[in-house]
Amino acid sequence: MNKTEHKHLLEIKDLHVSFKIMNGTVEAINGVSFTLDKGKILGIVGESGSGKSVTSYSIMQLIDKNGHIDSGSIYFDGLDMLKLPQSQLRQIRGNRIAMIFQDPMTALDPVYTIGNQLEEAVKTHEFVSKDVAYKRSIEMLKLVGINEPEKRMKQYPFEFSGGMLQRIVIGMALICKPDLLIADEPTTALDVTIQAQILELLKEIQQKLGMAIILITHDLGVVATICDEVDVMYAGRIVERGTANEIFYRPAHEYTKGLLNSVPTLADDHELKPIKGNPVNLTCLPKGCAFAPRCDKCMKICIDRYPEQIEMTPEHYTSCWETIRILQQQGAIDITQKPEEKTVDTKADTNVTCPNPATPHTIKELKKLIKRE
């Protein structure tokens, strides 16, 4: 494998991913860039459809057949993931990079025992004997808190509760001691008590193995519990990035503030303020900020031009014209084009003409595009 010098375990630069559908092209990822170091936990948060899962699938080259990585780069431990042949990618998937998928009920094969599936993961990547694979599987079940592991090895997925299945899926992902673990909403559909146990388990194992974790979720409480750094995504872009403390105590983007205001608390004076409107249509993205139609602080420049990323602190970055306006008023920054302070009627100014429904010709082309080679 050809390696280049990179100081980060994972480095993604200007990633663009799109999907062909009958109504046009879904611009799922639009210039995502971030880095992750060994031993760190990165949380990626945002509403459904913001591009969180697609970003993680792109790292492992697991996007659907109608999807395509249009541009950008993904480097893992110096390896260019976008240029590796399938044979080398298979050596990395499940071995050096592992993933916990959203639904443990569907992530496991119902016709094979838990032991069979755990042992297969070991034997596929490490070419060890069945006895060694069995012992490793028993050790991993103990590590993730499964009682009577010898008995559980002979059972099928339907014989376990949701919380136990989630622990088993985590064990399967960790059995080869990966350098990077991608957890795609690992606490979805679990009750609060089990959620806390799973998060504590991930944190404990991460400290033991020293691996990096990407935690994908829409639950800000989960992020606050275990993450070192946080990326806030909206419409395929990272609109704000910083440490957990910076994001929770000094949010700079209006979308991040909206997410935090949408979280119920026990405080008597806290007013729940849900974000109005719906996420933008990714087949016809506006030229300005995608959050503008839903933003109370929207200005004309928000609709006309997407803001450049600005540095709040060395560990905190955002892309928001309202924040730029405030910083300029304070004399903290100087920009050529001053944002107009007057707010605008977002409903009147952000109308975008979306593509017409697909014609037979586009359907024909689509079938050619997704046809298995």
GUZAVEX-314872 format. One record per residue (C-alpha): residue in three letters; x, y, z; residue number from 1. Coordinates in Angstrom, 3 decimals, always signed. Layout:
<sites>
SITE dolum        u        v        w vexvex
SITE   ALA        X        Y        Z    NUM
...
</sites>
This chain:
<sites>
SITE dolum        u        v        w vexvex
SITE   MET   +0.000   +0.000   +0.000      1
SITE   ASN   +1.354   +3.394   -0.970      2
SITE   LYS   +1.443   +5.762   +1.987      3
SITE   THR   +2.039   +9.488   +2.158      4
SITE   GLU   +3.016  +11.546   +5.183      5
SITE   HIS   -0.038  +12.731   +7.129      6
SITE   LYS   +0.014  +13.785  +10.762      7
SITE   HIS   -3.654  +12.852  +11.340      8
SITE   LEU   -5.149   +9.363  +11.481      9
SITE   LEU   -8.012  +10.485   +9.224     10
SITE   GLU   -7.961  +13.488   +6.922     11
SITE   ILE  -10.853  +14.426   +4.639     12
SITE   LYS  -10.533  +17.408   +2.295     13
SITE   ASP  -13.252  +19.061   +0.190     14
SITE   LEU  -15.332  +15.881   -0.188     15
SITE   HIS  -18.231  +16.006   -2.668     16
SITE   VAL  -20.676  +13.085   -2.993     17
SITE   SER  -23.789  +12.963   -5.171     18
SITE   PHE  -26.549  +10.480   -5.979     19
SITE   LYS  -28.394  +10.163   -9.274     20
SITE   ILE  -32.164   +9.869   -8.886     21
SITE   MET  -35.031  +10.171  -11.344     22
SITE   ASN  -35.658  +13.829  -10.446     23
SITE   GLY  -32.048  +14.886  -10.857     24
SITE   THR  -28.928  +14.777   -8.733     25
SITE   VAL  -28.872  +14.820   -4.939     26
SITE   GLU  -25.848  +16.814   -3.768     27
SITE   ALA  -25.483  +14.865   -0.521     28
SITE   ILE  -21.997  +16.092   +0.503     29
SITE   ASN  -20.768  +19.544   -0.509     30
SITE   GLY  -17.173  +20.207   +0.445     31
SITE   VAL  -16.787  +18.425   +3.772     32
SITE   SER  -13.338  +18.709   +5.374     33
SITE   PHE  -12.165  +17.535   +8.785     34
SITE   THR   -9.384  +15.669  +10.556     35
SITE   LEU   -9.313  +13.115  +13.369     36
SITE   ASP   -6.381  +12.067  +15.529     37
SITE   LYS   -5.734   +8.801  +17.328     38
SITE   GLY   -7.474   +8.448  +20.664     39
SITE   LYS  -10.021  +11.199  +19.931     40
SITE   ILE  -13.818  +10.979  +19.708     41
SITE   LEU  -15.460  +13.125  +17.021     42
SITE   GLY  -19.216  +13.670  +17.111     43
SITE   ILE  -21.080  +14.499  +13.885     44
SITE   VAL  -24.544  +15.925  +14.551     45
SITE   GLY  -27.378  +17.225  +12.418     46
SITE   GLU  -30.903  +16.512  +11.273     47
SITE   SER  -31.785  +13.482   +9.187     48
SITE   GLY  -30.559  +13.994   +5.635     49
SITE   SER  -27.734  +16.361   +6.564     50
SITE   GLY  -25.075  +13.974   +5.208     51
SITE   LYS  -23.726  +12.386   +8.392     52
SITE   SER  -24.051   +8.746   +7.367     53
SITE   VAL  -23.029   +9.373   +3.741     54
SITE   THR  -19.800  +10.928   +4.994     55
SITE   SER  -18.999   +7.831   +7.035     56
SITE   TYR  -19.939   +5.432   +4.230     57
SITE   SER  -17.667   +7.380   +1.888     58
SITE   ILE  -14.696   +6.719   +4.179     59
SITE   MET  -15.203   +2.976   +3.776     60
SITE   GLN  -16.334   +3.225   +0.116     61
SITE   LEU  -19.763   +1.773   +0.927     62
SITE   ILE  -22.064   +4.238   -0.855     63
SITE   ASP  -24.916   +2.914   -3.016     64
SITE   LYS  -24.545   +2.093   -6.686     65
SITE   ASN  -26.243   +5.305   -7.786     66
SITE   GLY  -23.837   +7.335   -5.646     67
SITE   HIS  -20.504   +8.776   -6.705     68
SITE   ILE  -17.631  +10.566   -4.990     69
SITE   ASP  -17.233  +13.513   -7.333     70
SITE   SER  -14.135  +15.116   -5.850     71
SITE   GLY  -12.050  +15.522   -2.732     72
SITE   SER   -9.664  +13.263   -0.848     73
SITE   ILE   -9.839  +10.790   +2.052     74
SITE   TYR   -6.586   +9.766   +3.723     75
SITE   PHE   -6.503   +7.144   +6.445     76
SITE   ASP   -3.142   +6.724   +8.167     77
SITE   GLY   -1.487   +8.084   +5.006     78
SITE   LEU   -3.412   +5.805   +2.629     79
SITE   ASP   -5.434   +7.391   -0.170     80
SITE   MET   -8.732   +5.546   +0.320     81
SITE   LEU  -10.161   +6.736   -3.007     82
SITE   LYS   -7.340   +5.136   -5.000     83
SITE   LEU   -7.058   +1.784   -3.223     84
SITE   PRO   -8.170   -1.317   -5.151     85
SITE   GLN  -11.052   -3.370   -3.744     86
SITE   SER   -8.705   -6.087   -2.505     87
SITE   GLN   -6.862   -3.630   -0.250     88
SITE   LEU  -10.098   -1.952   +0.845     89
SITE   ARG  -11.390   -5.336   +2.057     90
SITE   GLN   -8.262   -5.683   +4.189     91
SITE   ILE   -9.047   -2.353   +5.863     92
SITE   ARG  -12.828   -2.673   +6.276     93
SITE   GLY  -13.698   -4.461   +9.486     94
SITE   ASN  -10.030   -4.680  +10.386     95
SITE   ARG   -8.432   -1.232  +10.690     96
SITE   ILE  -11.697   +0.661  +10.186     97
SITE   ALA  -14.826   -0.856  +11.716     98
SITE   MET  -18.414   +0.343  +11.712     99
SITE   ILE  -21.413   -0.012  +14.006    100
SITE   PHE  -24.475   +0.292  +11.783    101
SITE   GLN  -27.708   +1.974  +12.859    102
SITE   ASP  -29.993   -1.010  +13.457    103
SITE   PRO  -28.483   -4.033  +15.269    104
SITE   MET  -31.576   -6.096  +14.437    105
SITE   THR  -30.718   -5.961  +10.720    106
SITE   ALA  -26.915   -5.783  +11.043    107
SITE   LEU  -26.734   -9.442  +12.118    108
SITE   ASP  -27.630  -12.427   +9.936    109
SITE   PRO  -30.689  -14.156  +11.464    110
SITE   VAL  -29.764  -17.643  +10.172    111
SITE   TYR  -26.315  -17.835  +11.773    112
SITE   THR  -25.417  -18.018  +15.444    113
SITE   ILE  -23.719  -15.127  +17.182    114
SITE   GLY  -20.583  -17.228  +17.588    115
SITE   ASN  -20.434  -18.034  +13.889    116
SITE   GLN  -20.611  -14.361  +12.941    117
SITE   LEU  -18.027  -13.245  +15.502    118
SITE   GLU  -15.574  -15.981  +14.508    119
SITE   GLU  -15.988  -15.163  +10.816    120
SITE   ALA  -14.881  -11.572  +11.430    121
SITE   VAL  -11.661  -12.776  +13.078    122
SITE   LYS  -10.842  -15.517  +10.565    123
SITE   THR  -11.494  -13.239   +7.568    124
SITE   HIS   -8.869  -10.685   +8.567    125
SITE   GLU   -6.343  -12.539  +10.675    126
SITE   PHE   -6.329  -16.066   +9.191    127
SITE   VAL   -6.243  -17.739  +12.620    128
SITE   SER   -7.498  -21.192  +13.629    129
SITE   LYS  -11.081  -21.820  +14.722    130
SITE   ASP   -9.961  -22.314  +18.342    131
SITE   VAL   -8.190  -18.947  +18.433    132
SITE   ALA  -11.202  -17.247  +16.826    133
SITE   TYR  -13.504  -18.867  +19.390    134
SITE   LYS  -11.382  -17.667  +22.325    135
SITE   ARG  -11.216  -14.153  +20.881    136
SITE   SER  -14.998  -14.120  +20.479    137
SITE   ILE  -15.532  -15.208  +24.081    138
SITE   GLU  -13.156  -12.496  +25.303    139
SITE   MET  -14.949   -9.836  +23.271    140
SITE   LEU  -18.396  -10.857  +24.555    141
SITE   LYS  -17.054  -10.553  +28.099    142
SITE   LEU  -15.566   -7.144  +27.277    143
SITE   VAL  -18.906   -5.766  +26.057    144
SITE   GLY  -20.750   -7.095  +29.095    145
SITE   ILE  -22.507  -10.222  +27.788    146
SITE   ASN  -23.051  -12.782  +30.550    147
SITE   GLU  -22.491  -16.516  +29.958    148
SITE   PRO  -20.602  -15.944  +26.676    149
SITE   GLU  -20.114  -19.675  +25.996    150
SITE   LYS  -23.903  -20.149  +26.004    151
SITE   ARG  -24.542  -16.973  +23.982    152
SITE   MET  -22.159  -18.096  +21.240    153
SITE   LYS  -24.659  -20.827  +20.307    154
SITE   GLN  -27.699  -18.556  +20.187    155
SITE   TYR  -29.298  -16.690  +17.287    156
SITE   PRO  -29.975  -12.920  +17.056    157
SITE   PHE  -33.717  -13.275  +17.730    158
SITE   GLU  -32.924  -14.669  +21.182    159
SITE   PHE  -31.417  -11.371  +22.357    160
SITE   SER  -32.880   -8.041  +23.458    161
SITE   GLY  -32.131   -4.820  +21.581    162
SITE   GLY  -29.561   -3.709  +24.138    163
SITE   MET  -27.741   -7.053  +24.049    164
SITE   LEU  -27.730   -7.051  +20.242    165
SITE   GLN  -26.196   -3.588  +20.264    166
SITE   ARG  -23.447   -4.828  +22.580    167
SITE   ILE  -22.801   -7.799  +20.289    168
SITE   VAL  -22.588   -5.544  +17.211    169
SITE   ILE  -20.108   -3.340  +19.079    170
SITE   GLY  -18.105   -6.448  +19.979    171
SITE   MET  -18.078   -7.596  +16.356    172
SITE   ALA  -16.794   -4.181  +15.259    173
SITE   LEU  -14.035   -4.208  +17.886    174
SITE   ILE  -12.942   -7.820  +17.633    175
SITE   CYS  -10.048   -6.990  +15.290    176
SITE   LYS   -8.988   -3.993  +17.413    177
SITE   PRO   -9.501   -1.296  +14.735    178
SITE   ASP   -7.678   +2.021  +14.666    179
SITE   LEU  -10.915   +3.822  +13.769    180
SITE   LEU  -14.462   +2.977  +14.840    181
SITE   ILE  -17.423   +4.604  +13.089    182
SITE   ALA  -20.564   +4.405  +15.223    183
SITE   ASP  -23.643   +5.351  +13.194    184
SITE   GLU  -26.299   +6.240  +15.773    185
SITE   PRO  -25.407   +3.353  +18.102    186
SITE   THR  -28.065   +4.290  +20.687    187
SITE   THR  -31.046   +4.678  +18.338    188
SITE   ALA  -34.207   +2.827  +19.489    189
SITE   LEU  -32.668   +2.015  +22.878    190
SITE   ASP  -34.182   +3.183  +26.155    191
SITE   VAL  -32.375   +5.808  +28.224    192
SITE   THR  -30.839   +3.340  +30.671    193
SITE   ILE  -29.408   +1.143  +27.915    194
SITE   GLN  -28.192   +4.248  +26.044    195
SITE   ALA  -26.138   +5.294  +29.056    196
SITE   GLN  -24.668   +1.799  +29.355    197
SITE   ILE  -23.701   +1.690  +25.665    198
SITE   LEU  -22.068   +5.128  +25.795    199
SITE   GLU  -20.134   +4.203  +28.920    200
SITE   LEU  -19.059   +0.980  +27.232    201
SITE   LEU  -17.797   +2.831  +24.115    202
SITE   LYS  -15.861   +5.314  +26.234    203
SITE   GLU  -14.309   +2.564  +28.361    204
SITE   ILE  -13.249   +0.431  +25.377    205
SITE   GLN  -11.920   +3.483  +23.530    206
SITE   GLN   -9.663   +4.272  +26.472    207
SITE   LYS   -8.449   +0.663  +26.682    208
SITE   LEU   -7.690   +0.269  +22.980    209
SITE   GLY   -6.664   +3.867  +22.223    210
SITE   MET   -8.665   +3.985  +19.008    211
SITE   ALA  -10.364   +6.976  +17.387    212
SITE   ILE  -14.162   +7.105  +17.156    213
SITE   ILE  -16.543   +8.931  +14.830    214
SITE   LEU  -19.924   +9.097  +16.576    215
SITE   ILE  -22.819   +9.957  +14.271    216
SITE   THR  -26.000  +11.053  +16.007    217
SITE   HIS  -28.805  +13.600  +16.156    218
SITE   ASP  -28.835  +13.421  +19.962    219
SITE   LEU  -26.875  +16.334  +21.446    220
SITE   GLY  -26.980  +14.676  +24.855    221
SITE   VAL  -24.970  +11.755  +23.481    222
SITE   VAL  -22.395  +14.160  +22.020    223
SITE   ALA  -22.042  +16.052  +25.287    224
SITE   THR  -21.416  +12.795  +27.150    225
SITE   ILE  -18.364  +11.403  +25.368    226
SITE   CYS  -17.153  +13.551  +22.436    227
SITE   ASP  -13.940  +15.588  +22.374    228
SITE   GLU  -14.772  +17.452  +19.157    229
SITE   VAL  -18.056  +18.152  +17.361    230
SITE   ASP  -18.932  +18.783  +13.709    231
SITE   VAL  -22.386  +20.251  +13.037    232
SITE   MET  -23.678  +19.337   +9.564    233
SITE   TYR  -26.462  +20.869   +7.519    234
SITE   ALA  -27.314  +20.192   +3.864    235
SITE   GLY  -24.082  +18.305   +3.222    236
SITE   ARG  -21.768  +20.909   +4.754    237
SITE   ILE  -20.028  +21.296   +8.095    238
SITE   VAL  -21.418  +24.628   +9.278    239
SITE   GLU  -19.616  +24.634  +12.627    240
SITE   ARG  -16.721  +22.710  +14.155    241
SITE   GLY  -15.148  +22.904  +17.570    242
SITE   THR  -14.548  +21.261  +20.911    243
SITE   ALA  -17.608  +20.047  +22.805    244
SITE   ASN  -17.266  +22.946  +25.246    245
SITE   GLU  -17.069  +25.525  +22.444    246
SITE   ILE  -20.121  +24.119  +20.646    247
SITE   PHE  -22.315  +23.806  +23.742    248
SITE   TYR  -21.315  +26.985  +25.591    249
SITE   ARG  -20.395  +29.329  +22.715    250
SITE   PRO  -22.353  +28.251  +19.604    251
SITE   ALA  -21.648  +30.543  +16.646    252
SITE   HIS  -23.907  +29.290  +13.823    253
SITE   GLU  -27.640  +29.973  +13.904    254
SITE   TYR  -28.363  +26.322  +13.081    255
SITE   THR  -26.296  +25.126  +16.047    256
SITE   LYS  -28.163  +27.565  +18.282    257
SITE   GLY  -31.432  +26.220  +16.906    258
SITE   LEU  -30.433  +22.644  +17.704    259
SITE   LEU  -29.503  +23.571  +21.261    260
SITE   ASN  -32.749  +25.525  +21.761    261
SITE   SER  -34.694  +22.485  +20.549    262
SITE   VAL  -33.401  +20.303  +23.395    263
SITE   PRO  -35.788  +20.121  +26.384    264
SITE   THR  -34.242  +20.817  +29.793    265
SITE   LEU  -35.419  +20.774  +33.406    266
SITE   ALA  -34.846  +24.523  +33.784    267
SITE   ASP  -38.049  +26.456  +34.534    268
SITE   ASP  -37.031  +29.449  +32.416    269
SITE   HIS  -36.062  +27.422  +29.325    270
SITE   GLU  -38.412  +27.957  +26.409    271
SITE   LEU  -38.435  +25.182  +23.823    272
SITE   LYS  -37.895  +26.718  +20.383    273
SITE   PRO  -38.040  +24.192  +17.551    274
SITE   ILE  -36.412  +25.077  +14.231    275
SITE   LYS  -39.127  +26.215  +11.858    276
SITE   GLY  -39.578  +24.898   +8.339    277
SITE   ASN  -38.078  +21.851   +6.648    278
SITE   PRO  -34.564  +20.959   +5.463    279
SITE   VAL  -33.606  +22.254   +2.024    280
SITE   ASN  -34.116  +20.160   -1.117    281
SITE   LEU  -30.695  +18.697   -1.934    282
SITE   THR  -31.535  +18.381   -5.641    283
SITE   CYS  -31.657  +22.174   -5.981    284
SITE   LEU  -29.414  +23.765   -3.393    285
SITE   PRO  -29.446  +27.572   -3.126    286
SITE   LYS  -26.288  +29.500   -3.976    287
SITE   GLY  -26.165  +31.039   -0.516    288
SITE   CYS  -26.526  +29.518   +2.939    289
SITE   ALA  -28.828  +26.494   +2.856    290
SITE   PHE  -30.171  +27.339   +6.307    291
SITE   ALA  -31.329  +30.818   +5.225    292
SITE   PRO  -35.016  +29.891   +4.612    293
SITE   ARG  -35.300  +28.710   +8.239    294
SITE   CYS  -33.124  +31.337   +9.923    295
SITE   ASP  -34.593  +34.207  +11.965    296
SITE   LYS  -31.431  +36.260  +11.401    297
SITE   CYS  -31.363  +35.782   +7.626    298
SITE   MET  -29.933  +38.732   +5.640    299
SITE   LYS  -29.804  +39.362   +1.903    300
SITE   ILE  -26.171  +38.279   +1.690    301
SITE   CYS  -27.115  +34.930   +3.271    302
SITE   ILE  -29.236  +34.187   +0.218    303
SITE   ASP  -26.770  +35.523   -2.341    304
SITE   ARG  -23.489  +34.061   -1.128    305
SITE   TYR  -22.249  +31.205   +1.022    306
SITE   PRO  -20.052  +32.464   +3.895    307
SITE   GLU  -16.411  +31.534   +4.146    308
SITE   GLN  -15.280  +29.598   +7.187    309
SITE   ILE  -13.977  +31.885   +9.932    310
SITE   GLU  -11.885  +31.076  +12.981    311
SITE   MET  -13.521  +31.953  +16.294    312
SITE   THR  -10.670  +30.394  +18.283    313
SITE   PRO   -7.892  +27.986  +17.221    314
SITE   GLU  -10.330  +25.145  +18.073    315
SITE   HIS  -13.604  +26.677  +16.861    316
SITE   TYR  -14.703  +27.420  +13.271    317
SITE   THR  -18.004  +28.402  +11.705    318
SITE   SER  -19.586  +29.623   +8.442    319
SITE   CYS  -22.307  +32.151   +9.303    320
SITE   TRP  -22.895  +35.683   +8.024    321
SITE   GLU  -24.649  +36.720  +11.248    322
SITE   THR  -21.570  +35.794  +13.260    323
SITE   ILE  -19.364  +37.635  +10.739    324
SITE   ARG  -21.578  +40.725  +11.091    325
SITE   ILE  -21.334  +40.669  +14.884    326
SITE   LEU  -17.566  +40.175  +14.840    327
SITE   GLN  -17.137  +43.030  +12.383    328
SITE   GLN  -19.221  +45.327  +14.572    329
SITE   GLN  -16.927  +44.419  +17.462    330
SITE   GLY  -13.881  +45.154  +15.317    331
SITE   ALA  -12.648  +41.571  +15.605    332
SITE   ILE  -12.535  +41.008  +11.820    333
SITE   ASP  -12.547  +43.088   +8.645    334
SITE   ILE  -14.254  +41.898   +5.483    335
SITE   THR  -14.604  +43.534   +2.072    336
SITE   GLN  -18.348  +43.002   +1.660    337
SITE   LYS  -20.276  +44.098   +4.746    338
SITE   PRO  -23.380  +42.014   +5.516    339
SITE   GLU  -26.585  +44.036   +5.417    340
SITE   GLU  -28.144  +44.075   +8.862    341
SITE   LYS  -31.715  +44.285   +7.578    342
SITE   THR  -33.427  +40.917   +7.704    343
SITE   VAL  -35.377  +39.683   +4.699    344
SITE   ASP  -38.509  +37.701   +4.045    345
SITE   THR  -36.958  +34.317   +3.505    346
SITE   LYS  -40.091  +32.862   +1.949    347
SITE   ALA  -40.106  +35.531   -0.764    348
SITE   ASP  -36.399  +35.577   -1.507    349
SITE   THR  -35.378  +31.941   -1.482    350
SITE   ASN  -37.665  +30.445   -4.087    351
SITE   VAL  -35.700  +27.985   -6.173    352
SITE   THR  -36.950  +26.296   -9.304    353
SITE   CYS  -36.445  +22.580   -8.889    354
SITE   PRO  -36.042  +20.168  -11.798    355
SITE   ASN  -39.107  +18.785  -13.519    356
SITE   PRO  -40.082  +15.164  -12.902    357
SITE   ALA  -37.928  +12.660  -14.733    358
SITE   THR  -38.590  +12.012  -18.395    359
SITE   PRO  -38.334   +8.524  -19.951    360
SITE   HIS  -34.957   +9.564  -21.312    361
SITE   THR  -33.574  +10.405  -17.867    362
SITE   ILE  -34.956   +7.158  -16.459    363
SITE   LYS  -33.201   +5.245  -19.230    364
SITE   GLU  -29.946   +7.020  -18.496    365
SITE   LEU  -30.405   +6.347  -14.798    366
SITE   LYS  -30.821   +2.627  -15.388    367
SITE   LYS  -27.575   +2.634  -17.381    368
SITE   LEU  -25.860   +4.525  -14.596    369
SITE   ILE  -26.768   +2.152  -11.759    370
SITE   LYS  -26.527   -1.037  -13.798    371
SITE   ARG  -24.061   -3.402  -12.141    372
SITE   GLU  -20.930   -3.700  -14.209    373
</sites>
